[in-house]
Amino acid sequence: MLPKKLSAQINKNHPWAVNTLKKYLSIPSVSAQKRGTRESVRFLTGILRQCGLKVRVIKTKSGHPPVIYAEKTVNPRAKTILFYNHYDVQPAEPLELWTTPPFKAAIRNGKIFGRGASDNKGNLITRLNAIKSFHDAGLELPVNVKFVLEGEEEVGSRSLPLFMKKYRKMIAADMCIWELGFHDENGRPKLSLGCKGIIHTELTTRTTRTDLHSSLGIIVPNPAWRLAWALNSLKGADERIRIKGFYQHVRRLDRLDRKVVRQISFDEKKKLKELGLKKFVLGLKGKALIQRFYYQPALNINGLIGGYQGKGNKTVLPKEAAIKIDFRLVPNQNPTDILKKLRRHLDREGFKDIGIKDATGYPPARTPLNNQYVKLVAEAQTKIYGKRAMIEPLFAASGPMYLFTPLMPCFCEGVGHPASNIHAPDENIYLKDFLLGAKCIAEIMNKLGGSKI
Ligand SMILES: [Zn+2]
Protein backbone atom coordinates (compact mmCIF):
# COMPACT_ATOMS: atom_id res chain seq x y z
CA MET A 1 0.00 0.00 0.00
CA LEU A 2 1.40 3.36 -1.00
CA PRO A 3 1.86 5.52 2.14
CA LYS A 4 -0.50 8.53 2.06
CA LYS A 5 2.41 10.86 2.57
CA LEU A 6 4.14 9.50 -0.51
CA SER A 7 1.03 9.58 -2.67
CA ALA A 8 0.45 13.19 -1.63
CA GLN A 9 4.05 14.06 -2.43
CA ILE A 10 3.74 12.57 -5.92
CA ASN A 11 0.64 14.74 -6.46
CA LYS A 12 2.58 17.71 -5.20
CA ASN A 13 5.51 16.95 -7.52
CA HIS A 14 3.24 16.52 -10.55
CA PRO A 15 3.73 20.11 -11.80
CA TRP A 16 7.49 19.60 -11.51
CA ALA A 17 7.19 16.36 -13.51
CA VAL A 18 5.07 18.00 -16.22
CA ASN A 19 7.50 20.87 -16.48
CA THR A 20 10.49 18.55 -16.63
CA LEU A 21 8.82 16.47 -19.32
CA LYS A 22 8.06 19.62 -21.32
CA LYS A 23 11.74 20.59 -21.25
CA TYR A 24 12.81 17.05 -22.11
CA LEU A 25 10.37 16.93 -25.05
CA SER A 26 11.80 20.17 -26.41
CA ILE A 27 15.17 18.48 -27.08
CA PRO A 28 15.16 17.14 -30.66
CA SER A 29 17.14 14.00 -29.80
CA VAL A 30 16.73 12.26 -33.16
CA SER A 31 19.48 9.65 -33.36
CA ALA A 32 18.84 8.92 -37.05
CA GLN A 33 19.62 12.57 -37.78
CA LYS A 34 22.44 12.77 -35.20
CA ARG A 35 20.68 15.61 -33.37
CA GLY A 36 20.36 16.57 -29.73
CA THR A 37 22.82 14.18 -28.09
CA ARG A 38 24.88 16.73 -26.20
CA GLU A 39 21.79 18.62 -25.06
CA SER A 40 20.13 15.41 -23.85
CA VAL A 41 23.19 14.36 -21.87
CA ARG A 42 23.45 17.77 -20.24
CA PHE A 43 19.75 17.85 -19.39
CA LEU A 44 19.54 14.27 -18.07
CA THR A 45 22.68 14.34 -15.95
CA GLY A 46 21.28 17.49 -14.31
CA ILE A 47 17.85 15.96 -13.58
CA LEU A 48 19.30 12.66 -12.36
CA ARG A 49 21.56 14.50 -9.92
CA GLN A 50 18.63 16.65 -8.80
CA CYS A 51 16.85 13.39 -7.92
CA GLY A 52 19.75 12.30 -5.72
CA LEU A 53 21.41 9.83 -8.08
CA LYS A 54 25.11 9.34 -8.77
CA VAL A 55 25.71 9.77 -12.49
CA ARG A 56 28.32 8.54 -14.95
CA VAL A 57 28.47 9.34 -18.65
CA ILE A 58 30.06 6.36 -20.34
CA LYS A 59 31.61 6.86 -23.74
CA THR A 60 30.87 4.33 -26.46
CA LYS A 61 32.46 3.97 -29.89
CA SER A 62 33.66 7.28 -31.27
CA GLY A 63 30.87 9.22 -32.91
CA HIS A 64 28.16 7.28 -31.04
CA PRO A 65 25.99 8.73 -28.25
CA PRO A 66 27.21 7.82 -24.74
CA VAL A 67 25.33 5.65 -22.26
CA ILE A 68 24.23 7.52 -19.15
CA TYR A 69 24.42 5.36 -16.05
CA ALA A 70 22.97 6.47 -12.70
CA GLU A 71 22.42 4.78 -9.38
CA LYS A 72 21.40 5.23 -5.81
CA THR A 73 22.32 2.59 -3.29
CA VAL A 74 20.37 2.82 -0.05
CA ASN A 75 21.48 -0.48 1.37
CA PRO A 76 23.75 -3.03 -0.31
CA ARG A 77 21.48 -5.81 0.98
CA ALA A 78 18.26 -4.26 -0.32
CA LYS A 79 16.69 -5.34 -3.60
CA THR A 80 17.63 -3.41 -6.75
CA ILE A 81 15.54 -2.18 -9.69
CA LEU A 82 17.21 -1.32 -12.97
CA PHE A 83 15.37 1.08 -15.29
CA TYR A 84 16.23 0.86 -18.97
CA ASN A 85 15.30 3.89 -21.09
CA HIS A 86 16.62 5.61 -24.20
CA TYR A 87 16.99 9.33 -24.74
CA ASP A 88 16.74 9.26 -28.51
CA VAL A 89 13.49 9.43 -30.47
CA GLN A 90 12.26 8.65 -33.97
CA PRO A 91 12.38 11.41 -36.61
CA ALA A 92 9.31 13.65 -36.35
CA GLU A 93 8.63 13.76 -40.11
CA PRO A 94 6.16 14.28 -41.75
CA LEU A 95 6.06 17.57 -39.85
CA GLU A 96 2.93 18.90 -41.58
CA LEU A 97 0.84 16.17 -39.95
CA TRP A 98 1.55 17.47 -36.42
CA THR A 99 -1.15 19.66 -34.89
CA THR A 100 1.53 21.50 -32.88
CA PRO A 101 5.33 21.36 -33.44
CA PRO A 102 6.83 17.98 -32.40
CA PHE A 103 9.59 19.49 -30.25
CA LYS A 104 7.42 22.00 -28.43
CA ALA A 105 5.31 20.17 -25.87
CA ALA A 106 1.62 21.10 -25.93
CA ILE A 107 -1.23 20.18 -23.59
CA ARG A 108 -4.69 19.56 -25.07
CA ASN A 109 -7.68 17.54 -23.86
CA GLY A 110 -5.84 16.10 -20.87
CA LYS A 111 -2.94 14.89 -22.97
CA ILE A 112 0.61 16.07 -23.47
CA PHE A 113 1.85 15.97 -27.05
CA GLY A 114 5.42 15.85 -28.38
CA ARG A 115 7.82 13.46 -30.10
CA GLY A 116 8.93 10.96 -27.45
CA ALA A 117 6.02 11.58 -25.02
CA SER A 118 5.14 7.90 -25.02
CA ASP A 119 8.33 6.36 -26.46
CA ASN A 120 9.77 6.87 -23.97
CA LYS A 121 10.50 10.25 -22.35
CA GLY A 122 7.26 10.32 -20.33
CA ASN A 123 8.08 6.98 -18.73
CA LEU A 124 11.53 8.09 -17.64
CA ILE A 125 10.08 11.14 -15.90
CA THR A 126 7.48 9.03 -14.02
CA ARG A 127 10.36 6.93 -12.68
CA LEU A 128 12.30 9.97 -11.60
CA ASN A 129 9.22 11.54 -10.04
CA ALA A 130 8.72 8.41 -7.92
CA ILE A 131 12.32 8.54 -6.67
CA LYS A 132 12.26 12.28 -6.06
CA SER A 133 8.96 12.00 -4.16
CA PHE A 134 10.37 9.46 -1.67
CA HIS A 135 13.18 11.89 -1.07
CA ASP A 136 10.99 15.01 -0.82
CA ALA A 137 8.61 13.26 1.58
CA GLY A 138 11.55 12.42 3.85
CA LEU A 139 11.18 8.69 3.19
CA GLU A 140 14.03 6.34 2.45
CA LEU A 141 13.92 4.54 -0.89
CA PRO A 142 12.82 0.95 -0.21
CA VAL A 143 15.14 -0.41 -2.93
CA ASN A 144 18.37 0.48 -4.68
CA VAL A 145 17.86 1.97 -8.12
CA LYS A 146 19.94 1.99 -11.28
CA PHE A 147 19.38 3.57 -14.68
CA VAL A 148 20.81 2.66 -18.07
CA LEU A 149 19.93 5.38 -20.60
CA GLU A 150 21.18 4.85 -24.12
CA GLY A 151 21.03 7.27 -27.04
CA GLU A 152 20.67 5.04 -30.06
CA GLU A 153 17.79 2.65 -29.45
CA GLU A 154 15.88 3.98 -32.44
CA VAL A 155 18.79 3.17 -34.74
CA GLY A 156 19.46 -0.34 -33.46
CA SER A 157 21.27 0.08 -30.07
CA ARG A 158 24.63 -0.36 -31.77
CA SER A 159 26.79 0.32 -28.71
CA LEU A 160 24.68 -1.48 -26.15
CA PRO A 161 25.96 -5.07 -26.61
CA LEU A 162 29.51 -4.00 -25.80
CA PHE A 163 28.35 -1.82 -22.89
CA MET A 164 26.36 -4.70 -21.42
CA LYS A 165 29.34 -7.03 -21.69
CA LYS A 166 31.72 -4.59 -20.08
CA TYR A 167 29.44 -3.38 -17.28
CA ARG A 168 27.54 -6.56 -16.51
CA LYS A 169 28.47 -6.41 -12.83
CA MET A 170 27.71 -2.72 -12.41
CA ILE A 171 24.16 -3.06 -13.74
CA ALA A 172 23.25 -6.22 -11.77
CA ALA A 173 19.69 -5.99 -10.37
CA ASP A 174 16.75 -8.09 -9.22
CA MET A 175 14.47 -6.83 -11.97
CA CYS A 176 14.41 -4.45 -14.89
CA ILE A 177 11.56 -2.10 -15.69
CA TRP A 178 11.65 -1.70 -19.46
CA GLU A 179 11.46 1.63 -21.30
CA LEU A 180 7.82 1.51 -22.28
CA GLY A 181 4.48 -0.02 -21.57
CA PHE A 182 0.84 0.46 -22.48
CA HIS A 183 -2.77 0.39 -21.37
CA ASP A 184 -5.53 -1.04 -23.55
CA GLU A 185 -8.43 0.98 -24.98
CA ASN A 186 -10.39 0.55 -21.74
CA GLY A 187 -7.53 1.77 -19.56
CA ARG A 188 -6.55 -1.73 -18.45
CA PRO A 189 -2.79 -1.72 -17.72
CA LYS A 190 -0.69 -4.24 -19.59
CA LEU A 191 2.30 -6.04 -18.24
CA SER A 192 4.39 -7.37 -21.12
CA LEU A 193 7.10 -9.86 -20.36
CA GLY A 194 9.25 -9.91 -23.45
CA CYS A 195 9.44 -8.91 -27.06
CA LYS A 196 9.57 -10.52 -30.46
CA GLY A 197 12.85 -10.68 -32.30
CA ILE A 198 13.24 -9.28 -35.76
CA ILE A 199 15.31 -9.69 -38.93
CA HIS A 200 15.09 -7.00 -41.61
CA THR A 201 16.62 -7.83 -44.93
CA GLU A 202 16.36 -7.39 -48.67
CA LEU A 203 16.25 -10.20 -51.21
CA THR A 204 17.87 -9.06 -54.42
CA THR A 205 18.49 -10.43 -57.87
CA ARG A 206 19.97 -9.13 -61.07
CA THR A 207 19.77 -10.76 -64.47
CA THR A 208 21.14 -8.43 -67.16
CA ARG A 209 23.56 -5.53 -67.48
CA THR A 210 20.87 -2.96 -68.32
CA ASP A 211 17.08 -2.64 -68.48
CA LEU A 212 15.76 -4.03 -71.76
CA HIS A 213 12.83 -3.76 -74.14
CA SER A 214 10.14 -5.98 -72.64
CA SER A 215 9.68 -7.90 -75.92
CA LEU A 216 12.88 -9.70 -74.92
CA GLY A 217 11.08 -11.08 -71.88
CA ILE A 218 10.18 -14.15 -73.93
CA ILE A 219 13.84 -15.27 -74.03
CA VAL A 220 15.52 -13.25 -71.25
CA PRO A 221 14.72 -14.09 -67.60
CA ASN A 222 12.87 -11.41 -65.62
CA PRO A 223 14.33 -10.74 -62.13
CA ALA A 224 10.93 -9.78 -60.72
CA TRP A 225 9.52 -13.16 -61.73
CA ARG A 226 12.51 -14.82 -60.05
CA LEU A 227 11.62 -13.04 -56.82
CA ALA A 228 7.93 -13.81 -57.15
CA TRP A 229 8.67 -17.53 -57.46
CA ALA A 230 11.12 -17.40 -54.58
CA LEU A 231 8.50 -15.66 -52.41
CA ASN A 232 5.95 -18.25 -53.32
CA SER A 233 8.33 -20.92 -52.11
CA LEU A 234 8.74 -19.10 -48.76
CA LYS A 235 5.08 -18.88 -47.77
CA GLY A 236 1.83 -20.18 -49.20
CA ALA A 237 -1.79 -19.12 -48.88
CA ASP A 238 -2.02 -21.33 -45.78
CA GLU A 239 0.21 -18.65 -44.11
CA ARG A 240 2.75 -21.30 -43.15
CA ILE A 241 6.41 -20.44 -43.64
CA ARG A 242 8.01 -23.21 -45.68
CA ILE A 243 11.66 -22.77 -44.74
CA LYS A 244 12.87 -26.13 -43.46
CA GLY A 245 13.34 -26.02 -39.68
CA PHE A 246 11.81 -22.54 -39.35
CA TYR A 247 9.48 -23.61 -36.52
CA GLN A 248 12.01 -25.97 -34.90
CA HIS A 249 12.68 -23.81 -31.83
CA VAL A 250 9.24 -22.25 -31.41
CA ARG A 251 8.01 -23.05 -27.89
CA ARG A 252 4.87 -25.07 -27.46
CA LEU A 253 2.25 -23.45 -25.23
CA ASP A 254 2.19 -24.95 -21.76
CA ARG A 255 -0.53 -24.81 -19.11
CA LEU A 256 0.56 -21.39 -17.89
CA ASP A 257 0.68 -19.98 -21.44
CA ARG A 258 -2.89 -21.11 -21.98
CA LYS A 259 -3.96 -19.55 -18.70
CA VAL A 260 -2.37 -16.24 -19.71
CA VAL A 261 -4.07 -16.35 -23.12
CA ARG A 262 -7.44 -16.63 -21.34
CA GLN A 263 -6.99 -13.37 -19.39
CA ILE A 264 -6.05 -11.31 -22.47
CA SER A 265 -8.94 -9.17 -23.67
CA PHE A 266 -9.06 -8.26 -27.33
CA ASP A 267 -12.06 -6.58 -28.95
CA GLU A 268 -11.97 -8.24 -32.38
CA LYS A 269 -15.02 -6.46 -33.81
CA LYS A 270 -13.71 -3.06 -32.82
CA LYS A 271 -10.26 -3.81 -34.22
CA LEU A 272 -11.64 -5.13 -37.52
CA LYS A 273 -13.77 -2.02 -37.89
CA GLU A 274 -10.85 0.24 -37.05
CA LEU A 275 -8.68 -1.52 -39.67
CA GLY A 276 -11.38 -1.60 -42.32
CA LEU A 277 -10.95 -5.35 -42.51
CA LYS A 278 -13.52 -8.16 -42.84
CA LYS A 279 -11.56 -10.87 -41.04
CA PHE A 280 -8.14 -11.72 -39.70
CA VAL A 281 -5.79 -14.13 -41.52
CA LEU A 282 -7.17 -17.64 -41.90
CA GLY A 283 -10.45 -16.31 -40.46
CA LEU A 284 -9.02 -16.78 -36.96
CA LYS A 285 -11.01 -15.70 -33.90
CA GLY A 286 -10.94 -15.88 -30.13
CA LYS A 287 -8.18 -17.79 -28.38
CA ALA A 288 -6.66 -19.08 -31.63
CA LEU A 289 -6.18 -15.50 -32.83
CA ILE A 290 -4.56 -14.38 -29.57
CA GLN A 291 -2.29 -17.41 -29.52
CA ARG A 292 -1.16 -16.74 -33.06
CA PHE A 293 -0.48 -13.08 -32.33
CA TYR A 294 1.73 -13.70 -29.30
CA TYR A 295 3.25 -17.09 -29.97
CA GLN A 296 3.80 -17.41 -33.73
CA PRO A 297 6.62 -16.01 -35.88
CA ALA A 298 5.86 -14.12 -39.09
CA LEU A 299 7.34 -13.32 -42.48
CA ASN A 300 6.21 -9.92 -43.72
CA ILE A 301 6.74 -8.18 -47.08
CA ASN A 302 7.56 -4.50 -46.58
CA GLY A 303 8.07 -3.43 -50.16
CA LEU A 304 8.80 -4.56 -53.71
CA ILE A 305 11.31 -2.73 -55.86
CA GLY A 306 11.91 -3.23 -59.57
CA GLY A 307 11.02 -1.97 -63.01
CA TYR A 308 8.85 1.02 -63.74
CA GLN A 309 7.04 2.52 -60.73
CA GLY A 310 5.85 5.81 -62.21
CA LYS A 311 2.44 6.92 -63.51
CA GLY A 312 0.85 5.29 -66.52
CA ASN A 313 2.17 2.31 -68.44
CA LYS A 314 5.66 1.56 -69.55
CA THR A 315 6.93 -1.69 -70.95
CA VAL A 316 10.34 -2.63 -69.63
CA LEU A 317 12.30 -5.72 -68.73
CA PRO A 318 14.15 -4.61 -65.57
CA LYS A 319 17.74 -5.65 -65.02
CA GLU A 320 17.23 -6.15 -61.27
CA ALA A 321 14.59 -6.45 -58.62
CA ALA A 322 14.49 -6.53 -54.83
CA ILE A 323 12.08 -7.15 -52.05
CA LYS A 324 12.27 -5.90 -48.47
CA ILE A 325 11.11 -8.42 -45.92
CA ASP A 326 11.09 -8.85 -42.18
CA PHE A 327 10.78 -11.87 -39.94
CA ARG A 328 9.21 -11.44 -36.50
CA LEU A 329 10.71 -14.12 -34.31
CA VAL A 330 9.41 -15.67 -31.11
CA PRO A 331 11.34 -17.28 -28.23
CA ASN A 332 13.59 -19.35 -28.76
CA GLN A 333 14.28 -18.62 -32.43
CA ASN A 334 17.65 -17.16 -33.28
CA PRO A 335 18.22 -14.66 -36.13
CA THR A 336 21.55 -16.18 -37.25
CA ASP A 337 20.05 -19.64 -37.41
CA ILE A 338 16.99 -18.38 -39.35
CA LEU A 339 19.17 -16.53 -41.87
CA LYS A 340 21.21 -19.70 -42.45
CA LYS A 341 18.01 -21.65 -42.98
CA LEU A 342 16.71 -18.98 -45.39
CA ARG A 343 19.93 -19.23 -47.46
CA ARG A 344 19.74 -23.01 -47.50
CA HIS A 345 16.09 -22.84 -48.55
CA LEU A 346 16.77 -20.49 -51.47
CA ASP A 347 19.69 -22.61 -52.66
CA ARG A 348 17.71 -25.81 -52.45
CA GLU A 349 14.73 -24.34 -54.31
CA GLY A 350 16.93 -23.20 -57.22
CA PHE A 351 17.38 -19.56 -56.20
CA LYS A 352 21.16 -19.38 -55.77
CA ASP A 353 21.06 -16.12 -57.76
CA ILE A 354 18.99 -14.40 -55.05
CA GLY A 355 21.09 -12.51 -52.52
CA ILE A 356 20.25 -11.72 -48.88
CA LYS A 357 21.36 -8.14 -48.34
CA ASP A 358 21.92 -5.98 -45.22
CA ALA A 359 20.36 -8.35 -42.73
CA THR A 360 20.07 -6.81 -39.25
CA GLY A 361 17.91 -7.37 -36.22
CA TYR A 362 17.46 -8.57 -32.67
CA PRO A 363 16.82 -11.94 -31.10
CA PRO A 364 13.54 -12.32 -29.17
CA ALA A 365 13.47 -11.87 -25.39
CA ARG A 366 11.37 -13.52 -22.76
CA THR A 367 10.76 -13.31 -19.03
CA PRO A 368 9.12 -16.60 -18.00
CA LEU A 369 5.45 -16.28 -17.01
CA ASN A 370 6.19 -18.03 -13.74
CA ASN A 371 8.88 -15.55 -12.71
CA GLN A 372 8.52 -14.67 -9.04
CA TYR A 373 7.99 -10.94 -9.66
CA VAL A 374 5.23 -11.13 -12.30
CA LYS A 375 2.55 -11.14 -9.62
CA LEU A 376 4.20 -8.33 -7.68
CA VAL A 377 4.31 -5.94 -10.65
CA ALA A 378 0.81 -6.91 -11.85
CA GLU A 379 -0.64 -6.31 -8.37
CA ALA A 380 0.97 -2.89 -8.20
CA GLN A 381 -0.54 -1.95 -11.58
CA THR A 382 -3.97 -3.32 -10.64
CA LYS A 383 -4.00 -1.34 -7.43
CA ILE A 384 -2.83 1.99 -8.86
CA TYR A 385 -4.75 2.02 -12.14
CA GLY A 386 -7.85 0.41 -10.61
CA LYS A 387 -8.20 -2.21 -13.34
CA ARG A 388 -6.88 -5.75 -13.41
CA ALA A 389 -3.48 -5.86 -15.11
CA MET A 390 -3.39 -7.84 -18.35
CA ILE A 391 -0.34 -10.04 -18.62
CA GLU A 392 1.08 -10.34 -22.12
CA PRO A 393 3.71 -13.01 -22.81
CA LEU A 394 5.42 -10.47 -25.00
CA PHE A 395 5.24 -7.14 -26.56
CA ALA A 396 4.69 -7.46 -30.32
CA ALA A 397 7.42 -4.94 -31.20
CA SER A 398 11.19 -5.54 -30.93
CA GLY A 399 14.03 -4.04 -28.92
CA PRO A 400 17.36 -4.81 -27.25
CA MET A 401 15.69 -6.60 -24.33
CA TYR A 402 17.50 -9.83 -25.23
CA LEU A 403 20.64 -8.28 -23.72
CA PHE A 404 18.91 -8.00 -20.32
CA THR A 405 16.66 -11.07 -19.96
CA PRO A 406 19.59 -13.48 -19.49
CA LEU A 407 20.59 -11.34 -16.47
CA MET A 408 17.27 -10.42 -14.86
CA PRO A 409 13.51 -10.50 -15.50
CA CYS A 410 12.24 -7.57 -17.58
CA PHE A 411 8.82 -5.95 -17.25
CA CYS A 412 7.19 -3.50 -19.66
CA GLU A 413 5.20 -1.09 -17.49
CA GLY A 414 4.44 2.40 -18.72
CA VAL A 415 2.00 5.14 -19.55
CA GLY A 416 1.29 4.61 -23.26
CA HIS A 417 -2.22 4.01 -24.62
CA PRO A 418 -3.46 2.58 -27.95
CA ALA A 419 -3.68 6.03 -29.58
CA SER A 420 -0.31 7.26 -28.25
CA ASN A 421 0.96 7.39 -31.85
CA ILE A 422 4.46 6.22 -31.10
CA HIS A 423 6.77 6.82 -34.10
CA ALA A 424 3.92 8.83 -35.68
CA PRO A 425 2.67 12.45 -35.71
CA ASP A 426 0.88 13.81 -32.60
CA GLU A 427 2.57 11.38 -30.20
CA ASN A 428 0.98 11.79 -26.76
CA ILE A 429 0.19 10.43 -23.31
CA TYR A 430 -2.62 11.19 -20.87
CA LEU A 431 -1.54 13.46 -18.03
CA LYS A 432 -3.66 11.39 -15.65
CA ASP A 433 -1.63 8.29 -16.62
CA PHE A 434 1.56 10.30 -16.27
CA LEU A 435 0.65 10.97 -12.62
CA LEU A 436 -0.52 7.39 -11.91
CA GLY A 437 2.57 6.06 -13.67
CA ALA A 438 4.79 7.64 -11.01
CA LYS A 439 2.59 6.12 -8.29
CA CYS A 440 2.79 2.72 -9.94
CA ILE A 441 6.58 2.84 -9.97
CA ALA A 442 6.56 3.91 -6.30
CA GLU A 443 4.21 1.01 -5.49
CA ILE A 444 6.49 -1.48 -7.32
CA MET A 445 9.49 -0.14 -5.36
CA ASN A 446 7.58 -0.42 -2.11
CA LYS A 447 6.42 -3.96 -2.79
CA LEU A 448 9.86 -5.08 -3.90
CA GLY A 449 11.45 -3.43 -0.86
CA GLY A 450 9.14 -5.34 1.45
CA SER A 451 9.16 -8.50 -0.62
CA LYS A 452 10.45 -11.64 1.06
CA ILE A 453 11.15 -13.31 -2.30
ZN1 LIG B 1 11.35 3.19 -27.28
Boltz pocket constraint, residues with backbone or C-beta under 6 A from the ligand:
constraints:
  - pocket:
      binder: B
      contacts: [[A, 86], [A, 119], [A, 120], [A, 153], [A, 179], [A, 180]]
      max_distance: 6.0
